[in-house]
Amino acid sequence: MVNYRHSTAGISVVWLLLGSWGFCVAQQTYETEVRKEVKIPMRDGVRLSANLFLPKSDEKFPTILLRSPYGKDDVSELGDGPYHATRGYVVISQDCRGRGTSEGVWNPFVNEAADGQDTLQWILAQPWCNGVIGTTGGSYLGFTQWISAPGAGEYLKGMVTFVPLVDPYGDGVYVGGAFNLALMMGWGSIVSQSPQDPAPIAGWSPEKWLTAYRTLPLCEWDRALGRTVPYMRAWVAHPVYDDYWAARSARNHWQDITVPILAIGGWYDVFAKSTLDHINAVGTSSRSPQARTKQHVVMGPWVHGVSSNGTVGDLDFGKTAVMNLRDIHAQWFDYCLKGQHNGMDHYPAFRIFVMGSNVWRDEATWPLERTRYTEYYFHSNGSANSLKGDGMLSALAPGQESVDRFTYDPDDPVPTLGGCNLFGCPAGPRDQSRVEERNDVLVYSSPILINPLEVTGPIKVILYAATSGTDTDWTAKLLDVHPDGRPFNLCDGIRRISFRESPNQMVSLEPNTAYRYEIDLWVTSNCFLAGHRIRVEISSSNFPRFDRNLNTSEPFGTGTKWQKTAQTIYHDKEHPSHILLPIIP
């Protein structure tokens, strides 16, 4: 993008040459003013604090709203607030209820729908508002957008959600029935603090965090903080999707979301799968024909934020993996809120980064229409344990084969090393060699590939397995093994067997009996290059990303004792355990 700037009658005019689309747009700029600590009343009388950045003009302008629990000053006088204001927007950065200098009590997920709607109505009544509003922000700021979007009205013209949380239950707190321990304990603990707390936990050592993650019973995990946090205890008290979670989610309200959305996510983000799922849901369910055709996703090789140099975890994806978020925000809002023809009306539905080949590609659908779902089956002679075992992976269906066995010990869980993490453990692609030394990790590897093989889409493992316990977990991981032998994780998943049938109901199963399990490994896009191998790991723990299954029948969150279990994995003609790969021709 090239800027040509000159001054006319004291008003600066910027000509933007948008090289990727070939459009020229005249952009008038303004001097700005800042109004701090503006009190915005909610329906119950509570006042939420906001900072306003306004163009100095008698005109009316579109508004960009951010609602944050992390401090409204993040949109500072040197940041995005004045940048967008100079371009003819009013920018409002607001502290969520009970956070920053806003009144009320902080309770994550509870008040954001009503407070967001009340803030939008307040904006519409202001003399500087032209009746057009957009919202933006990432992570929890993505949640504050999604939860107030259903039924927001035609004045909400555009959203930009970056690595967004949408459904607290299925995207954040529980995954495959397992408790998302590191994320919810780490994030929940940090945002539970007030400036008056004498012992900040943000500076805890990794050793102290690991001790805290082992707190039992789980329903009293806040004992590690030295204080009671009611909402953290409530999360553990509701292990199934019930009315508690339904009241805190935009799930099942997609038809009432009528706003165009640009969602930016990462393959290694803690909300990677949900970024795609919820955009697809609005695109197929919205009662607005325009909204159904104006849902867009950008997925890069990132964790919970865009890499500044192309390096993510242990891998370097190159400078093409770097994105200027400010530019894409500006172009999206100019299109949605000002109606500028800047090329965003031709933006692809899905712009994805294919790892391995390290290129961007535009697609019309997710999953890709040309996908060939292909089973890669597990094989062994009964000793797939660790990298030194005899586990194999191939498209050849199994015949009569020996089972694989390992012992799962909740006191010695498999450590989390990379993946879709945010707190408490390394994120992104990491060398898994250390994990594969363990005897409780089954390793199944393909032969060395002669030709490149692209895998792009949702990934799942179909596992036939039995346990000696009354409850346990199954974990699965897809890896790209480089020619030097280093295995790098692409995506992974977990299935708690008591949630085998549904997230809405826990079921009991018979010990030492083989059942069929589906393990959702979420999503990826990776080209396995020639000389590489495809690998799958199977185990029963991924700690501290997920809580340890204690292998007992005690009510969830109340257990203080654990037991070892004997785990059996089947891969024969009657029990063809496999990974289902979305192969792109």
C-alpha positions in Angstrom: 0.0 0.0 0.0 1.4 3.4 -1.1 0.4 6.7 0.5 0.2 9.9 -1.4 -0.5 12.8 1.0 -1.1 16.5 0.4 -2.9 19.2 2.3 -6.0 21.1 1.1 -7.5 24.0 3.2 -6.1 22.5 6.4 -7.7 19.1 5.7 -5.3 16.3 4.9 -6.2 13.9 2.1 -4.6 10.5 1.7 -4.8 8.5 -1.5 -4.6 4.8 -0.8 -3.4 2.6 -3.6 -4.6 -0.9 -2.6 -2.2 -3.1 -4.6 -3.9 -6.4 -3.8 -7.2 -5.2 -5.4 -6.1 -2.3 -7.6 -8.6 0.2 -6.2 -7.9 3.9 -5.3 -9.8 5.4 -2.4 -9.8 9.0 -1.3 -9.5 9.1 2.5 -10.0 12.3 4.4 -8.2 12.6 7.7 -9.1 14.6 10.8 -7.6 16.0 14.0 -8.9 14.2 17.0 -9.8 14.7 20.6 -9.9 12.2 23.5 -12.6 12.1 26.2 -11.6 9.9 29.1 -13.7 8.1 31.8 -17.0 8.7 30.1 -19.7 6.9 32.1 -22.2 4.9 30.1 -25.4 3.9 32.0 -26.7 0.3 31.8 -30.3 -0.8 32.2 -29.8 -1.6 35.9 -28.2 1.7 36.7 -24.6 0.4 36.7 -22.2 2.8 34.8 -19.4 1.4 32.6 -16.4 3.6 31.9 -15.1 4.3 28.4 -12.5 6.3 26.6 -13.7 8.0 23.4 -11.6 9.1 20.4 -13.5 11.5 18.2 -12.7 13.4 15.0 -12.8 17.2 15.5 -15.7 18.0 13.3 -19.4 18.9 13.4 -20.1 15.9 11.1 -21.7 12.6 12.2 -19.4 9.6 12.0 -19.6 5.8 12.2 -18.5 4.2 15.5 -16.1 1.4 16.3 -16.7 -0.2 19.7 -14.3 -2.4 21.8 -15.5 -3.9 25.1 -12.6 -5.3 27.2 -11.9 -6.9 30.6 -8.2 -6.1 30.3 -8.3 -2.3 30.5 -9.7 0.3 28.1 -6.4 2.1 28.0 -5.1 -0.6 25.7 -6.6 1.5 22.9 -4.3 4.3 23.9 -3.6 7.8 22.6 -0.7 6.3 20.6 -2.6 3.2 19.4 -5.6 2.2 17.3 -8.0 4.6 18.9 -6.6 7.8 17.4 -5.6 6.0 14.2 -9.2 5.1 13.3 -10.4 8.5 14.6 -8.1 10.4 12.2 -9.8 8.4 9.4 -13.3 9.5 10.3 -14.5 7.1 13.0 -15.5 7.6 16.6 -13.7 4.9 18.6 -15.0 3.7 22.0 -12.9 1.5 24.3 -15.0 0.4 27.3 -14.1 -1.5 30.5 -16.4 -4.5 31.1 -18.6 -4.5 34.2 -16.5 -4.8 37.3 -13.2 -4.3 35.5 -11.0 -1.2 35.2 -13.0 1.7 36.5 -16.4 0.4 35.5 -18.9 -0.2 38.3 -20.5 -3.5 39.1 -19.3 -7.0 39.9 -17.1 -8.9 37.4 -18.5 -12.3 36.4 -17.1 -13.6 33.2 -19.6 -14.3 30.4 -22.7 -13.2 32.4 -23.4 -9.6 31.7 -21.8 -9.1 28.2 -25.0 -9.6 26.2 -27.1 -7.0 28.0 -24.2 -4.6 28.6 -23.2 -4.8 25.0 -26.7 -4.1 23.7 -27.1 -1.2 26.2 -23.8 0.3 25.0 -24.9 0.1 21.4 -28.2 1.9 22.2 -26.3 4.6 24.0 -24.0 5.1 21.0 -27.0 5.5 18.7 -28.4 8.3 20.8 -25.2 10.4 20.7 -25.0 13.6 18.5 -21.8 12.4 16.8 -23.2 9.0 15.7 -24.5 8.6 12.1 -26.4 5.4 13.0 -23.7 3.0 11.8 -21.6 0.9 14.2 -18.9 -1.7 14.0 -17.2 -3.8 16.7 -13.7 -5.2 17.0 -11.3 -6.9 19.3 -9.7 -10.3 20.1 -10.1 -13.2 22.5 -12.6 -12.2 25.2 -13.2 -9.0 23.2 -14.3 -11.4 20.4 -16.8 -12.9 22.9 -18.2 -9.5 23.8 -19.0 -8.9 20.1 -20.5 -12.3 19.4 -22.7 -12.4 22.5 -24.3 -9.0 21.8 -24.7 -9.6 18.0 -27.9 -11.6 17.9 -30.8 -9.2 17.4 -28.5 -6.2 17.5 -30.3 -4.5 14.6 -29.4 -3.3 11.2 -27.2 -0.5 12.5 -24.5 -3.0 13.4 -22.8 -3.1 10.1 -19.5 -5.0 10.6 -17.5 -7.1 13.1 -13.8 -8.0 13.2 -13.1 -10.8 15.6 -9.5 -11.8 16.2 -8.8 -15.2 17.8 -12.3 -15.0 19.3 -14.1 -16.9 22.0 -17.7 -17.5 21.1 -19.2 -20.4 23.1 -17.6 -20.5 26.6 -18.6 -24.1 27.2 -17.6 -25.8 24.0 -14.8 -23.4 22.9 -13.2 -22.7 26.3 -14.1 -24.5 29.4 -14.7 -28.1 28.2 -13.2 -29.9 25.2 -14.4 -33.4 24.4 -15.8 -33.6 27.9 -12.4 -32.8 29.5 -11.8 -29.7 31.5 -9.6 -27.1 29.8 -7.5 -26.8 32.9 -4.5 -24.6 32.0 -6.7 -22.1 30.1 -9.5 -21.7 32.5 -7.4 -21.9 35.7 -4.7 -19.6 34.3 -7.0 -17.0 32.7 -9.7 -17.3 35.3 -7.2 -16.7 38.1 -5.6 -13.7 36.5 -8.8 -11.9 35.7 -10.1 -12.7 39.2 -7.5 -10.4 40.7 -8.1 -6.8 41.6 -5.4 -4.1 42.0 -5.8 -4.4 45.7 -4.7 -8.1 45.8 -1.4 -8.3 47.7 0.1 -11.3 45.7 -0.1 -10.9 41.9 -0.1 -14.4 40.3 1.0 -13.2 36.8 4.6 -13.6 38.0 4.2 -17.2 39.3 7.0 -19.6 38.3 6.2 -22.5 36.0 6.8 -24.8 39.0 4.2 -23.0 41.1 1.7 -23.1 38.3 2.2 -26.9 37.9 1.6 -27.4 41.6 -1.6 -25.3 41.4 -2.8 -27.4 38.4 -2.5 -30.5 40.5 -4.9 -29.1 43.2 -7.6 -31.6 44.2 -10.5 -31.7 44.4 -10.9 -29.7 41.3 -14.0 -28.0 42.6 -11.7 -26.2 45.1 -8.9 -25.3 42.7 -9.0 -21.7 43.9 -7.4 -22.8 47.1 -4.1 -22.5 45.2 -4.9 -18.7 45.0 -5.6 -18.4 48.7 -9.1 -17.0 48.1 -12.5 -18.2 46.8 -13.5 -17.4 43.3 -17.2 -18.3 42.9 -17.3 -18.3 39.1 -14.3 -20.7 38.8 -16.1 -23.2 41.1 -19.3 -22.8 39.1 -17.4 -23.8 35.9 -16.4 -27.1 37.5 -19.9 -27.6 38.9 -21.4 -27.6 35.4 -19.5 -30.3 33.4 -22.4 -30.8 30.9 -23.9 -28.2 28.5 -27.0 -27.1 30.5 -29.0 -23.9 31.1 -26.1 -22.4 32.9 -24.0 -22.5 29.7 -26.8 -21.8 27.3 -27.4 -18.4 29.0 -23.7 -17.5 28.4 -23.4 -18.4 24.7 -24.2 -17.2 21.2 -24.6 -20.9 20.3 -28.0 -21.6 18.7 -28.6 -17.8 18.0 -26.7 -17.8 14.7 -29.9 -17.1 12.8 -30.3 -13.8 14.7 -26.8 -12.6 13.7 -27.2 -10.4 10.6 -23.9 -8.6 10.5 -21.0 -9.2 8.1 -18.0 -10.7 10.1 -14.3 -10.9 9.4 -12.8 -13.6 11.7 -9.1 -13.9 12.1 -7.7 -17.1 13.7 -4.7 -19.3 13.9 -4.1 -23.0 13.4 -2.5 -23.2 16.8 -4.9 -20.8 18.6 -6.8 -22.1 21.6 -10.0 -21.1 19.6 -8.9 -22.5 16.2 -11.8 -24.8 15.5 -14.5 -22.4 16.8 -13.3 -19.6 14.6 -14.3 -21.6 11.6 -17.3 -23.4 13.0 -19.2 -20.3 14.1 -18.6 -18.4 10.9 -19.9 -21.4 9.0 -22.9 -21.5 11.3 -23.9 -17.9 10.6 -23.2 -18.3 6.9 -25.7 -21.1 6.7 -28.3 -20.0 9.4 -28.5 -16.2 9.4 -31.9 -14.9 8.4 -30.1 -12.1 6.5 -29.2 -13.0 2.9 -26.5 -10.4 3.0 -25.0 -11.7 6.2 -24.9 -15.3 4.8 -22.7 -14.2 2.0 -20.5 -11.8 4.0 -18.8 -14.2 6.5 -15.0 -14.3 6.1 -12.2 -16.2 7.8 -8.4 -15.7 7.7 -6.5 -18.6 9.2 -2.7 -18.3 9.6 0.0 -20.4 11.2 -0.4 -18.6 14.5 -1.0 -19.1 18.2 -3.2 -16.6 20.2 -1.8 -13.7 18.1 -0.1 -13.0 14.8 3.6 -13.7 14.6 5.7 -10.5 14.1 8.5 -12.3 12.2 7.0 -15.6 10.9 8.4 -17.8 13.7 5.8 -19.8 15.7 6.8 -22.3 18.3 9.9 -24.2 17.0 9.2 -23.4 13.3 9.7 -20.5 10.9 6.9 -20.1 8.4 8.6 -17.1 6.6 7.7 -13.5 6.3 4.6 -14.4 4.3 3.0 -15.5 7.6 3.1 -11.9 8.9 -0.1 -9.9 8.6 -0.7 -6.2 9.2 -3.9 -6.3 11.3 -4.4 -2.6 11.4 -4.6 -2.4 7.6 -7.1 -5.2 7.2 -9.2 -3.7 10.0 -9.2 -0.3 8.3 -10.1 -1.8 4.9 -12.9 -3.9 6.4 -14.5 -1.0 8.3 -14.2 1.4 5.3 -16.1 -1.2 3.3 -18.7 -2.2 5.9 -19.3 1.2 7.7 -18.6 3.7 5.0 -19.6 1.7 1.9 -16.2 2.2 0.1 -15.5 0.0 -2.9 -12.0 -0.9 -1.9 -12.0 -4.6 -2.9 -13.3 -6.1 0.3 -16.5 -6.9 -1.4 -14.5 -9.5 -3.3 -12.6 -10.8 -0.3 -12.5 -14.6 -0.2 -14.8 -16.5 2.2 -11.7 -18.4 3.5 -8.1 -17.2 3.2 -5.9 -20.0 4.6 -2.2 -20.5 5.1 -1.0 -23.9 4.0 1.8 -24.9 6.3 4.7 -26.9 4.9 4.4 -25.3 1.5 4.0 -22.0 3.5 1.6 -20.3 1.0 -1.7 -18.4 1.3 -4.7 -19.7 -0.6 -8.2 -18.5 -1.1 -11.1 -21.0 -0.8 -14.9 -20.7 -1.2 -15.9 -23.2 1.4 -14.8 -24.9 4.6 -14.3 -27.8 4.5 -13.0 -27.6 0.9 -15.4 -29.1 -1.7 -12.6 -31.1 -3.4 -11.6 -32.9 -0.1 -11.0 -36.6 -0.3 -11.5 -38.0 3.2 -9.1 -40.9 3.5 -8.7 -43.4 6.3 -5.1 -44.1 7.5 -5.2 -47.2 9.8 -3.2 -48.1 12.8 -1.0 -51.2 12.7 1.4 -53.0 15.0 2.5 -56.3 16.3 1.4 -55.3 19.7 4.3 -53.0 20.7 3.5 -49.5 19.4 4.7 -48.0 22.7 7.0 -45.0 22.2 9.1 -44.1 19.2 11.0 -47.3 19.6 7.9 -49.4 19.1 6.5 -51.1 15.9 3.5 -48.8 15.3 2.7 -48.2 11.6 0.2 -46.0 9.8 -1.1 -46.7 6.3 -4.2 -46.6 4.0 -4.3 -50.5 4.1 -7.1 -51.7 6.3 -6.0 -54.0 9.1 -6.6 -57.8 9.3 -6.0 -59.8 12.4 -3.6 -57.9 14.5 -2.5 -57.8 18.2 -3.8 -55.1 20.5 -1.6 -52.4 21.9 -1.5 -51.8 25.7 -0.2 -49.2 28.1 -0.8 -48.1 31.6 -2.2 -44.7 32.4 -1.1 -43.2 35.7 -2.9 -39.9 36.7 0.1 -39.1 38.9 2.4 -39.2 35.9 0.4 -37.7 33.0 1.8 -37.1 29.5 3.0 -33.4 29.6 1.6 -30.8 27.3 4.2 -29.8 24.7 2.9 -27.3 22.1 -0.5 -27.2 20.5 -3.5 -24.9 20.9 -2.5 -23.4 24.3 -2.6 -20.0 25.9 -1.6 -20.4 29.6 0.6 -22.8 31.5 2.3 -24.7 28.7 4.2 -24.0 25.4 2.0 -23.3 22.4 2.4 -23.8 18.7 4.4 -26.4 16.8 7.0 -28.1 19.0 9.4 -31.0 18.7 7.6 -33.9 20.3 10.6 -36.2 20.6 10.6 -36.0 24.4 7.0 -37.0 24.6 7.5 -40.0 22.3 10.1 -41.4 24.7 7.3 -42.4 27.0 5.9 -45.9 27.2 2.4 -44.7 27.7 2.4 -43.0 24.2 1.6 -45.1 21.2 3.3 -44.0 18.0 2.0 -44.9 14.5 4.1 -43.6 11.6 3.6 -43.8 7.8 6.4 -44.7 5.4 8.5 -41.8 4.1 6.5 -39.9 1.5 7.7 -39.9 -2.0 5.4 -37.1 -3.1 3.9 -34.1 -1.2 0.5 -34.7 0.4 -1.8 -31.9 1.5 -4.1 -32.3 4.5 -6.5 -29.4 5.0 -9.7 -29.5 7.0 -11.2 -31.0 10.1 -9.4 -34.0 11.6 -10.7 -36.9 13.7 -9.6 -40.2 15.0 -11.9 -43.2 15.2 -10.5 -45.3 18.1 -11.6 -48.7 19.3 -10.4 -49.0 22.9 -11.1 -50.5 26.4 -10.0 -49.5 29.9 -9.9 -51.3 33.2 -11.4 -48.1 34.9 -14.9 -46.7 35.2 -13.8 -43.5 33.5 -10.7 -42.4 31.5 -9.6 -40.2 28.6 -8.3 -40.9 25.1 -6.0 -38.4 23.5 -4.8 -38.2 19.8 -2.3 -36.1 18.0 -1.4 -35.6 14.3 2.3 -34.8 13.6 4.5 -34.0 10.6 7.8 -35.9 10.9 10.7 -34.0 9.2 13.5 -35.7 7.4 15.8 -35.2 10.4 13.4 -37.2 12.5 11.9 -34.3 14.5 8.1 -34.7 14.9 6.1 -31.5 15.0 2.5 -31.4 16.2 -0.2 -30.2 13.9 -3.4 -30.7 15.9 -4.7 -32.8 18.8 -7.8 -33.7 20.7 -9.3 -35.5 23.7 -12.3 -37.6 24.4 -13.6 -38.3 28.0 -15.3 -41.6 27.8 -18.2 -40.6 30.0 -19.0 -38.0 27.3 -18.8 -40.6 24.5 -22.3 -39.9 23.3 -23.1 -36.3 23.9 -21.8 -33.1 25.7 -25.3 -32.9 27.3 -25.1 -36.1 29.2 -22.6 -38.3 31.0 -22.9 -42.0 30.4 -21.4 -45.0 32.2 -19.4 -47.8 30.3 -18.4 -51.3 31.2 -14.7 -51.8 32.2 -12.6 -53.9 29.9 -15.0 -53.6 27.1 -14.2 -52.3 23.6 -16.1 -49.2 22.5 -15.9 -47.0 19.4 -14.8 -43.4 20.2 -14.6 -40.3 18.0 -11.8 -37.9 18.9 -12.0 -34.5 17.4 -8.5 -33.2 16.6 -9.9 -29.8 15.4 -8.5 -28.4 12.2 -5.3 -27.9 10.3 -3.8 -27.1 6.9 -0.5 -28.7 6.2 1.4 -30.0 3.2 3.5 -33.1 4.2 6.5 -32.6 1.9 8.4 -35.4 0.1 10.8 -37.0 2.6 8.4 -36.4 5.5 6.2 -38.9 7.4 2.7 -38.7 8.8 2.4 -39.7 12.4 -0.3 -40.2 15.0 0.1 -40.5 18.8 -2.4 -42.1 21.1 -2.4 -41.8 24.9 -4.7 -40.9 27.8 -3.5 -37.5 29.1 -2.3 -34.1 28.0 -1.5 -32.2 31.2 -1.9 -29.4 32.2 -3.8 -28.4 29.1 -6.6 -30.8 30.2 -7.3 -32.0 33.7 -6.2 -35.4 34.7 -8.9 -38.1 34.6 -8.6 -39.8 37.9 -10.1 -43.0 36.5 -12.8 -43.3 39.2 -16.5 -43.0 39.3 -16.6 -40.1 41.8 -18.7 -37.1 40.7 -16.7 -34.8 38.5 -14.6 -32.3 40.3 -14.9 -33.9 43.7 -12.3 -36.6 43.5 -9.1 -36.6 45.6 -7.9 -40.1 44.9 -6.8 -41.7 41.6 -6.0 -45.1 40.3 -3.9 -46.5 37.4 -5.7 -48.1 34.5 -4.8 -50.7 31.9 -5.6 -49.3 28.5 -6.1 -51.4 25.4 -6.2 -50.1 21.8 -7.6 -52.4 19.1 -6.8 -52.2 15.4 -8.1 -55.3 13.6 -10.7 -56.1 11.0 -13.6 -55.8 13.5 -12.0 -52.7 15.2 -10.3 -50.7 12.5 -8.9 -47.8 14.5 -7.8 -45.0 12.2 -7.3 -41.3 11.6 -9.6 -39.7 8.9 -7.5 -37.2 6.9 -9.0 -34.6 4.6 -6.6 -34.9 1.6 -6.6 -32.2 -1.0 -5.8 -33.5 -4.5 
